[in-house]
């Protein structure tokens, strides 16, 4: 089976870059993936993407060296299994607020006896190779998103679920549950919660990831100790690029607008 290079990249340099796709286009997916990101995530939760579009985007990403990841709409095992069958090499599952949800996510990603995944990796065999079944449980990455006070309260039991490879923090939703505002860098309790989650996951030798508004914030998160950083999403980068060009025409400055998820 084709190796999942993301683990090795993080082991070699202790961090990796992850692009985030919300625009339903195989062409833009291919373009972004060719930029040199270590991984590229197709977002079905907040992105404007359905399964058919996700499939063509995964195919486009697979023409590059980037590891193809997905964020499903939810912890629905049927959709998770289908996306893995389509060739995703990792799942970043949103709104994992307790250990029961975490166990369901792991179950959907692992073949028996480690989980409940149904066999039928049609495109997984094409991308991964004919021995996909023998190695998929070890190669497919399972990330759970920590995005709420409830998840932070249940963190110890979530992290104890066997089969989880890492956590990814959604700072906007997490900040909201602590009374903050989306689109701004978390402060106070939310900032403390982010560092608490990171340190607890790292202490268990789990991978740690976080969504960032831009490259500058991603660099700060790497310095903080996060290993998988996402410097904005494609829609926000496209919008900010267009606004920047218009500002040059008008002779005015424009500030970045976050499309954080």
NORCOR-V849669 format. One record per helix or strand of 2 or more residues. SS is the DSSP state (alpha for helix, beta for strand). FROM is the first residue (numbers start at 1). TO is the last residue. If there is no record, write none. Layout:
SS;FROM;TO, SS;FROM;TO
This chain:
alpha;5;13, beta;16;21, alpha;26;33, beta;39;43, alpha;51;61, beta;67;71, alpha;77;85, beta;90;93, alpha;99;109, alpha;122;128, alpha;132;139, beta;141;146, alpha;149;153, alpha;155;159, beta;166;169, alpha;171;177, alpha;188;203, beta;207;212, alpha;215;224, beta;228;231, alpha;234;250
